[in-house]
Amino acid sequence: MAEKKRKVGILTGGGDCPGLNPAIRGAVIQASALGFECLGLQEGWKGMITGEAVPLTPGGVAGIINQGGTILGTSRTNPYKKENGVAAVLETFKRLGLDALIAMGGEDTLGVAAKLYRDHKCPVVGVPKTMDNDLSATDFTFGFDSAVTLAMEAAERLVDTGRSHRRIMVLEVMGRHAGWVSLYTAISAGADYVCLPERKVDLEDMVARLRAAYARKKVALVVTSEAVDLGDSGQEELDEFGHMILRKRGVAEKLSEIIEKQTGIETRNAVIGHMQRGGAPTLFDRMLGTRVGVKAAQFAAAGVFGQMVALRGDEVVPVSLEKATGALKIVPAEWLALADLLCTGAAVQAASAAGAR
């Protein structure tokens, strides 16, 4: 009589981003090679509540490495906020006969995994996915490189049209409450000012810097995070994980109005929004997604549960899910200093002044 195959479930939760399909592919190919039967839970933790799952095979995932999004669907469902949600998740483990579950997600998705392991010793392994790059236990998360690459290209295009029309341009990017997307976009695109959620925007300083930049170039670029503090947040709508829903805040539009009023220079804004979540993953995200997916399957086979696969230098290593989700990785002081040097025109002005002498 043939030995019953072990089963591993795979889910993708939270906001989608490039790199998820490579991670699914890597996990399925490795898990299958290790003798597992793979099931794809539909729409994140929602699938673990409803028990909706589809078979995943190496042949079925062979051609998805270059595809954006996630073939499994996703949602921001939080079992701990649903009536009998956790009980339903535990029942799904039993009913589907899962020996392990690979949860691919960011702070919220992996936070649920951490609680399930802590409270019920569920056999879970985490994979760090978020375009926000805000998980503190890993150097990078897949999705970030793809999102910033697109944002950088959008910023450069805005500068082209801004230069033609002699305008100041404002680009709003995603990233939630960590400023990594706005920081990397601003530095890589040569922006003249960057607004980050890690600190309140100094409007007076911003206007002065933009005047100086515009005087030199007849164009200026501001990159802003969707979550910056303009001192007018008021009552905000929250999601199931208690996070502020940012899509209706209109930060770029408000900044544009302030800049045009204070400088007298025509100012336009653009919001890249969910375009950052779609499209084919970059080489970096294809490789990182594949590596962490493969390693997660290896952890599942070895019974290494309650862990997340983290990138440390060039190695992928286990870190506890509790540690991985314990604190948000925000932009630290040394990176803020670099942004101030490169994205306020300070270095250019200093060099110009030295040359004039």
Steps between C-alpha positions, in 0.01 A plus 500: 500500500638837396595737778266795533656820372550788736311818410614862509272795451612830348324835536571857396348773714486879520583731212623326186840579349742368237692197620211304649467265205874423493476423874200271448684329215815447705307362796294260287795365301708441815214364710399258225860383464497429875190283468228748597163549340439875465173687547447868424268675745288762329516871590733490799367422847149513354579166334609352831167606650286364215725205417500589130813355342631381162772247416840641405745298290844573356351487151222739596737765633781453246418811298407754768843634598458809278140574599399779734240465774419164655326203342352417840323832550536705815305693762555695820292256702595469866371177663540659843243765402244254364247315715632145543773589251786334686292190571422478128871524414582218742220289353637559147838366611326178608250468215759551225753286686769768489834406651634851441391842377718753318362850551633764262435855610604808686460624854128417525492161327806379689367650822206261476742212433704598805190497723384164365838349577519663844145415605439166326841377382374498141768373257557828317795646310510864392624656176566879505304673228432872491575783263533720812824326611395558862572162660783556746646147508597486132727721290252514211155371416405399148266744327698802617752507217229468233286772659786747537631433149161594356473804726849614398407480132176690564692772685745540212211534254343767720825695495503486119156655467561737790816632333311556176226701669722666766307342782552347844385138506383296799492120493315306771610140559375220721683346794260545790664616824859431402680735263721254313312523170499880500864513616636265233284659229614850588871418519504287184305756296700800623202666667534847650295423809367188671216477750507200734254373762783473753486876557259787457550699182668837554297694245706818531824312437346307211381816325839669542686200360267469204537869416877456495484183290258656254720807464786275389313263270155642417356175634482332838382162627348402834450135593258444785375198689126444518520511881689822575377724780365831371337578832146440370445125543174534694282190534642213294336175387671182625527151347459163678856518627453847651699679230400832348346469151705747297348495153279810544744737670614684187844595634648591159206722414521685832876548467459630145249760614733615779804518272324691222347746745830563682730512195276632226638224277260277310497161676357167391464169687469131418413198711654174382280298735425136429710494184787437743339169595462362148721396213781253455746474790853628456796261490571569868144419605484188282816368661410600857144368470627172360767458767273567797225281353742209461642551849150516654420160351824363643410637845154340473651162410747523789233603752654845555178682592422839653775645283522748212753473219717814519762643267813583697777616272502236227359221719141396560464400865224430755386765747208462738167627373453682830824691452431558130168671572590661832605841370453695179819575308493875443756732344772569763693821565796415276274448200311821578833682499585353160162610366557850634835515323382365165135609479505861616756639259742560786788317332441669164476844659817444703690384192373797298602743771847346522538523123398866502777576749 
